[in-house]
């Protein structure tokens, strides 16, 4: 519908070019995302804004729960916060002494948590409004490979995983972990992620197994687990929104394995020919997972909030997507699983390999990063 497309396009331009009150922004956000995030809309995503701010590769990107701000970390040791309503860079902080990665907004306004990359493996809790540290979460003895706040908007919990083979649950109000779990088969590192309810944590131990834990009983072990049907290393994982019925595994060759979250069986493989495996230009570290983390493989995939599409960045600077209903309709338990090529490529290119992707939880907007941060939208 051409008229509807114009309405959504006007709404987007209004949001990107004006400072609006919170109530108005809420009205503008809801209908466009829920009604218009169709395959046609995804096909026509284009670059709305680009920020060539960084001097090195962006290593993580995260939106706050309102969708009004996003934060990036980079190998240039900067944390940059952007206003997604006005389309402007709002703030820059540096973590030159400790490095920075995997920054996450927290339930506390004006605060973020991020992983150190130098000196130690402490998770740091920062007020970016005052540029002062609030708390340090020490305990990991290896590079932090996963860090995620609880999806519950009121929760002060977060989960971390590390090259030390442990997963830790934290409460932002106290420096000691709520619990520490040593992961079987995780001596070379693990990756972890919450499900959308915040009650389950999925853990992948390199190429060994995937395990599901009840966050209330993590020290009692996983309530279910299964071997990973691949010889590749799992670089990162993500539950498919909005219900978490499926799990996406980002693999070491750049492909994505789709799992049934209830039976942990592999249903499909999503693969783009422009993905590359470990680059020989990256300095080797202790394990394949460490190399994956250095290349941000676990950050290259995201999904739309309604679960209609999976999105991934490529080494040639392009962004591709898979229509999830189409993937499911042509998948099953038959082994080996079907391999699916992308359903489309977005209209634009980055200035280099894309290391991170994240879809805004409320706006029709996706953030992707190479050395530049790019905000994408659609006129539909």
C-alpha positions as CSV (number, residue, x, y, z in Angstrom):
1,X,0.0,0.0,0.0
2,X,1.7,3.1,-1.3
3,X,-0.1,5.5,1.1
4,X,0.8,3.3,4.1
5,X,4.4,3.2,3.0
6,X,4.5,7.0,2.9
7,X,2.9,7.3,6.3
8,X,5.6,5.0,7.8
9,X,8.4,6.8,5.9
10,X,7.1,10.2,7.3
11,X,7.0,8.7,10.8
12,X,10.6,7.5,10.5
13,X,11.8,10.9,9.2
14,X,10.0,12.6,12.0
15,X,11.6,10.4,14.6
16,X,15.1,10.8,13.1
17,X,15.0,14.5,12.6
18,X,13.1,15.9,15.6
19,X,13.2,15.7,19.4
20,X,9.8,14.4,20.5
21,X,8.4,13.7,23.9
22,X,8.4,10.2,25.2
23,X,4.6,9.6,24.9
24,X,4.7,10.7,21.2
25,X,7.6,8.5,20.5
26,X,5.7,5.5,22.0
27,X,2.7,6.1,19.7
28,X,4.9,6.4,16.7
29,X,6.9,3.2,17.5
30,X,4.3,0.6,18.0
31,X,2.2,0.3,14.9
32,X,5.0,0.7,12.3
33,X,7.0,-2.1,13.7
34,X,4.2,-4.5,14.4
35,X,2.1,-3.9,11.2
36,X,4.8,-3.2,8.7
37,X,7.7,-5.6,9.4
38,X,6.8,-7.8,6.4
39,X,9.1,-9.5,3.9
40,X,8.6,-6.6,1.5
41,X,9.7,-4.2,4.2
42,X,12.8,-6.2,5.0
43,X,13.7,-6.4,1.4
44,X,13.7,-2.6,1.1
45,X,15.8,-1.7,4.1
46,X,18.3,1.0,3.2
47,X,20.9,3.1,5.0
48,X,19.3,6.0,6.8
49,X,22.3,7.2,8.8
50,X,26.0,6.3,9.0
51,X,28.5,7.3,11.6
52,X,32.2,7.0,10.6
53,X,33.3,7.7,14.1
54,X,35.5,4.8,15.0
55,X,39.2,4.2,14.3
56,X,38.9,0.4,14.5
57,X,36.3,-2.4,14.2
58,X,33.1,-2.1,16.2
59,X,32.9,-5.1,18.5
60,X,29.4,-4.9,20.0
61,X,26.1,-3.0,19.8
62,X,23.1,-2.9,22.1
63,X,19.8,-1.1,22.3
64,X,18.2,0.0,25.6
65,X,14.8,-1.4,26.4
66,X,13.0,1.7,25.1
67,X,14.8,1.6,21.7
68,X,15.8,5.3,22.0
69,X,19.5,4.7,22.5
70,X,22.2,2.3,21.3
71,X,25.7,1.8,22.6
72,X,28.8,0.4,20.7
73,X,32.2,-0.8,21.8
74,X,35.2,-0.8,19.5
75,X,38.8,-2.0,19.3
76,X,39.7,1.7,19.5
77,X,38.6,1.2,23.2
78,X,35.7,3.6,22.9
79,X,32.1,3.4,24.1
80,X,29.8,5.5,22.0
81,X,26.1,6.2,22.7
82,X,23.7,7.2,20.0
83,X,20.3,8.8,20.2
84,X,18.1,6.7,17.8
85,X,15.3,9.2,17.9
86,X,17.3,12.1,16.7
87,X,19.9,10.1,14.8
88,X,22.8,11.7,16.5
89,X,25.9,10.6,18.5
90,X,25.2,11.6,22.1
91,X,28.3,10.7,24.1
92,X,31.8,9.1,23.8
93,X,33.7,7.5,26.7
94,X,37.1,5.7,26.6
95,X,38.3,2.7,28.5
96,X,42.0,2.9,27.4
97,X,43.3,1.2,30.6
98,X,41.0,-1.9,30.6
99,X,39.6,-2.0,27.0
100,X,35.9,-2.7,26.4
101,X,33.6,-5.1,24.7
102,X,30.0,-6.5,24.9
103,X,28.5,-3.3,26.4
104,X,24.9,-3.7,27.7
105,X,22.4,-1.1,28.9
106,X,21.0,-2.1,32.3
107,X,17.7,-1.5,34.0
108,X,19.3,1.4,35.8
109,X,18.9,4.5,33.6
110,X,22.2,6.1,32.5
111,X,24.2,2.9,33.3
112,X,25.9,0.3,31.3
113,X,27.9,-2.9,32.0
114,X,30.8,-4.0,29.8
115,X,33.6,-6.6,29.7
116,X,37.3,-5.7,30.1
117,X,39.7,-6.8,27.4
118,X,43.0,-5.8,29.0
119,X,44.8,-6.2,32.4
120,X,42.0,-8.4,33.8
121,X,38.6,-10.0,32.9
122,X,36.4,-7.9,35.2
123,X,32.9,-6.8,34.1
124,X,32.6,-3.1,34.8
125,X,29.4,-1.2,35.8
126,X,29.6,2.4,34.5
127,X,27.4,5.5,34.9
128,X,27.9,7.1,31.5
129,X,26.1,10.2,32.8
130,X,28.9,10.9,35.3
131,X,31.6,8.7,33.6
132,X,32.2,7.0,37.0
133,X,32.3,3.3,37.8
134,X,29.6,2.1,40.2
135,X,30.8,-1.4,40.7
136,X,33.3,-4.1,39.5
137,X,32.2,-7.7,39.0
138,X,35.4,-9.7,39.3
139,X,35.8,-13.5,39.2
140,X,36.4,-14.5,35.6
141,X,39.9,-15.6,34.8
142,X,39.6,-15.7,31.0
143,X,38.3,-13.4,28.3
144,X,34.5,-12.7,28.7
145,X,32.8,-14.2,25.6
146,X,29.2,-13.4,26.5
147,X,27.5,-10.7,28.5
148,X,23.7,-10.1,28.5
149,X,21.3,-8.3,30.8
150,X,18.1,-10.1,31.8
151,X,15.3,-9.5,29.2
152,X,13.0,-8.7,32.1
153,X,12.8,-4.9,32.1
154,X,12.7,-4.7,35.9
155,X,15.5,-7.2,36.6
156,X,18.9,-6.2,37.8
157,X,20.4,-9.6,36.7
158,X,22.9,-10.3,34.0
159,X,24.7,-13.4,32.8
160,X,28.3,-13.7,31.7
161,X,30.4,-16.5,30.1
162,X,34.1,-16.7,29.7
163,X,37.1,-18.5,28.3
164,X,37.7,-19.8,31.8
165,X,34.9,-22.3,31.2
166,X,32.4,-20.8,33.6
167,X,29.0,-19.1,33.4
168,X,28.1,-16.6,36.1
169,X,24.9,-15.0,37.1
170,X,25.1,-11.5,38.7
171,X,22.9,-9.1,40.5
172,X,24.0,-5.5,39.7
173,X,23.4,-4.5,43.3
174,X,26.2,-6.7,44.7
175,X,29.8,-7.5,43.6
176,X,29.7,-11.2,44.2
177,X,28.1,-13.5,41.6
178,X,24.7,-15.0,42.5
179,X,26.2,-18.3,41.3
180,X,29.1,-19.7,39.3
181,X,28.7,-22.8,37.1
182,X,31.6,-24.8,35.7
183,X,30.5,-26.0,32.3
184,X,31.4,-29.5,31.3
185,X,33.4,-29.5,28.1
186,X,34.0,-25.7,28.5
187,X,37.7,-25.7,29.3
188,X,38.3,-23.8,26.1
189,X,35.5,-21.3,26.6
190,X,31.7,-21.1,26.6
191,X,29.0,-18.8,25.2
192,X,25.7,-18.1,27.0
193,X,22.4,-16.3,26.4
194,X,19.0,-15.7,28.2
195,X,15.8,-16.9,26.6
196,X,13.1,-14.1,26.2
197,X,11.5,-14.9,29.6
198,X,14.8,-14.4,31.4
199,X,14.1,-17.7,33.2
200,X,16.4,-20.0,31.1
201,X,20.0,-19.6,30.1
202,X,21.4,-21.6,27.1
203,X,25.1,-22.5,27.2
204,X,27.2,-23.8,24.3
205,X,30.6,-25.3,25.1
206,X,32.6,-24.8,21.9
207,X,31.6,-27.8,19.6
208,X,30.7,-30.1,22.5
209,X,27.1,-29.6,23.6
210,X,24.3,-27.1,24.1
211,X,22.8,-27.0,27.6
212,X,19.7,-25.3,29.1
213,X,19.6,-24.1,32.7
214,X,16.9,-22.9,34.9
215,X,18.3,-19.6,36.3
216,X,16.8,-20.5,39.8
217,X,18.7,-23.8,39.9
218,X,21.8,-23.3,37.8
219,X,24.1,-25.0,40.3
220,X,22.1,-28.2,40.0
221,X,23.1,-28.6,36.4
222,X,21.2,-28.3,33.1
223,X,17.6,-29.6,32.9
224,X,18.3,-30.7,29.3
225,X,21.3,-30.9,27.0
226,X,22.3,-32.4,23.6
227,X,25.4,-32.7,21.5
228,X,25.9,-30.1,18.8
229,X,25.5,-31.8,15.4
230,X,28.6,-30.1,13.9
231,X,32.4,-30.2,14.1
232,X,32.4,-26.4,13.9
233,X,32.8,-24.2,16.9
234,X,29.9,-22.2,18.3
235,X,30.9,-18.5,18.4
236,X,27.7,-17.2,19.9
237,X,24.0,-18.1,20.5
238,X,20.7,-16.3,20.6
239,X,17.1,-17.3,21.3
240,X,14.7,-16.5,18.5
241,X,12.2,-13.8,19.7
242,X,9.5,-13.4,20.7
243,X,8.8,-16.8,22.4
244,X,12.2,-18.4,22.4
245,X,11.0,-21.6,20.7
246,X,14.1,-21.7,18.5
247,X,17.9,-21.1,19.1
248,X,20.3,-19.6,16.7
249,X,23.9,-20.8,16.9
250,X,26.6,-18.6,15.1
251,X,29.2,-21.0,13.9
252,X,32.9,-20.6,13.2
253,X,32.4,-20.7,9.4
254,X,29.9,-17.9,9.5
255,X,26.9,-20.1,9.1
256,X,23.9,-20.2,11.5
257,X,22.5,-23.4,12.9
258,X,18.8,-23.3,13.8
259,X,17.7,-25.5,16.7
260,X,14.4,-26.5,18.2
261,X,14.7,-25.1,21.7
262,X,12.6,-27.9,23.2
263,X,14.4,-30.9,21.8
264,X,17.7,-29.2,20.8
265,X,17.6,-30.9,17.4
266,X,19.0,-29.1,14.4
267,X,16.3,-28.0,12.0
268,X,18.3,-26.0,9.4
269,X,21.5,-24.3,8.5
270,X,21.4,-20.7,7.3
271,X,24.4,-19.9,5.1
272,X,25.6,-17.0,3.0
273,X,28.4,-17.6,0.5
274,X,30.0,-14.3,1.5
275,X,30.7,-15.5,5.0
276,X,34.3,-16.4,5.8
277,X,35.8,-18.6,8.4
278,X,38.6,-17.5,10.8
279,X,40.7,-14.9,9.2
280,X,44.5,-15.6,9.1
281,X,45.1,-11.9,9.9
282,X,43.7,-12.3,13.4
283,X,46.3,-13.1,16.0
284,X,45.7,-16.7,17.4
285,X,44.5,-17.1,20.9
286,X,44.0,-20.1,23.2
287,X,41.1,-21.6,21.3
288,X,38.8,-21.5,18.3
289,X,36.1,-19.7,20.5
290,X,38.6,-17.1,21.4
291,X,39.4,-16.5,17.7
292,X,35.6,-16.3,17.0
293,X,35.2,-13.7,19.7
294,X,38.0,-11.6,18.4
295,X,36.2,-11.5,15.0
296,X,32.8,-10.8,16.6
297,X,31.3,-13.9,15.0
298,X,28.9,-14.2,17.9
299,X,27.7,-10.7,17.3
300,X,27.1,-10.9,13.6
301,X,23.5,-12.2,13.8
302,X,20.3,-10.8,15.1
303,X,16.6,-11.3,14.6
304,X,13.6,-9.0,14.2
305,X,11.6,-8.6,17.5
306,X,8.5,-10.4,16.0
307,X,10.7,-13.4,14.9
308,X,9.9,-13.0,11.2
309,X,13.5,-12.8,10.1
310,X,17.1,-13.6,10.9
311,X,19.7,-10.9,9.9
312,X,23.4,-11.3,9.5
313,X,26.4,-9.2,8.5
314,X,29.0,-10.3,5.9
315,X,32.7,-9.8,5.4
316,X,32.0,-8.1,2.1
317,X,30.0,-5.3,3.9
318,X,26.6,-6.5,3.0
319,X,23.6,-7.4,5.2
320,X,21.5,-10.4,4.4
321,X,18.3,-11.8,5.8
322,X,16.3,-15.0,5.9
323,X,12.5,-15.1,6.1
324,X,11.9,-17.3,9.1
325,X,8.5,-18.7,8.0
326,X,10.1,-19.8,4.7
327,X,13.0,-21.5,6.5
328,X,10.6,-23.4,8.8
329,X,8.4,-24.4,6.0
330,X,11.3,-26.1,4.3
331,X,13.0,-27.6,7.3
332,X,12.5,-30.6,9.5
333,X,14.2,-33.2,11.6
334,X,15.7,-35.0,8.6
335,X,19.5,-35.2,8.8
336,X,21.7,-33.6,7.5
337,X,19.6,-30.5,7.8
338,X,18.6,-28.4,4.8
339,X,21.0,-25.5,4.0
340,X,19.1,-22.2,3.2
341,X,20.5,-19.3,1.2
342,X,19.4,-15.8,2.2
343,X,16.1,-14.5,1.0
344,X,17.4,-11.1,0.3
345,X,20.2,-8.5,0.7
346,X,19.8,-5.0,1.9
347,X,20.3,-1.9,-0.2
348,X,23.8,-0.7,0.8
349,X,27.3,-1.6,1.8
350,X,29.5,-1.0,4.8
351,X,33.0,0.3,4.5
352,X,34.4,-3.1,5.6
353,X,33.4,-6.5,7.1
354,X,30.3,-6.3,9.3
355,X,31.1,-7.4,12.8
356,X,27.9,-6.7,14.7
357,X,24.1,-6.5,14.1
358,X,21.2,-5.6,16.4
359,X,17.5,-4.9,15.7
360,X,15.8,-2.1,17.6
361,X,13.2,-3.6,20.0
362,X,10.6,-0.9,19.1
363,X,11.6,1.1,16.1
364,X,11.7,-0.2,12.5
365,X,15.5,0.1,12.7
366,X,18.5,-2.1,12.6
367,X,22.0,-1.1,13.7
368,X,25.0,-2.8,12.1
369,X,28.7,-2.1,12.6
370,X,32.0,-2.4,10.7
371,X,34.4,0.5,11.5
372,X,31.3,2.6,11.0
373,X,27.9,2.3,12.7
374,X,25.0,2.2,10.3
375,X,21.3,2.6,11.0
376,X,18.9,1.0,8.5
377,X,15.2,1.4,8.0
378,X,12.5,0.7,5.4
379,X,10.0,3.0,3.7
380,X,7.3,0.3,4.1
